[in-house]
Amino acid sequence: MPSEPGSGMFPAGYGHMRASTADRERTIDVLKAAFAEGRLTQDECEERAAQAFISRTYAELAALTADLPVGPLGPPALEMPGYSPPPESRPVNRLAIASLMIALMPVIPVLAVLTGLIALGQIHERGERGAGVATAGIVIGALVSLFFAFYVLRS
């Protein structure tokens, strides 16, 4: 029987997987289409549809449509058509975040510049995200440092 596991219709063991209600309904839709096209008589269609309702595995459902041009039910799609999962996100460099946080605190703005520069090197080396955050930390830290320097020199 072509729907047996490992025969080519299904990967080994796949034909014995349990079918869902949606799988049974899909099989019945194939049978209805075959009846409408004149490929099955009304009795054959009703008999196969009744069998589809009590079928438990993919192999049993495939056997009901194996002689139809639509063919047996293929394996269910692992992904929805037209949908692909989002690509894996690269991690954000933690030192870049620290640089921006330090730059926003009026403690030691020069430390924000140093951590931002180190973070940019790590981002380039490791392929991480966060270059914009590190750059913002460097720029803000440098500006705060300059304002602090002007304030100290003016006093």
C-alpha angles and dihedrals in degrees: 000000000000094000094061115115115274094015095112100262092082132015113256110296095004097106090061093056114115116260123228130226089257089055091052091048090050090053091050090050089054090050092049091051090050090051092049090051091050095248093120131036119234091255092050091048093049092046093050092044090053089050090049091057092057097038114114105185139048090244091058091049093046091053089060093059101028094105095049123094090235083066132211121319110274123221112290114266112265089208130031113258111264092014125103124178116253115267117261111272119237115232121259114243108252094209089059090056090047090052092055093045092050090047090055092052115076092223111097110346092180088065088059090056092049095047090046092053092048090047092053090053092050092046091053092045098045101032093238128151124248106081091130092050091049091048091050089051091051094047096045092043091049093048093048090047091051093048090048091049092050090048092051093045092048093053 
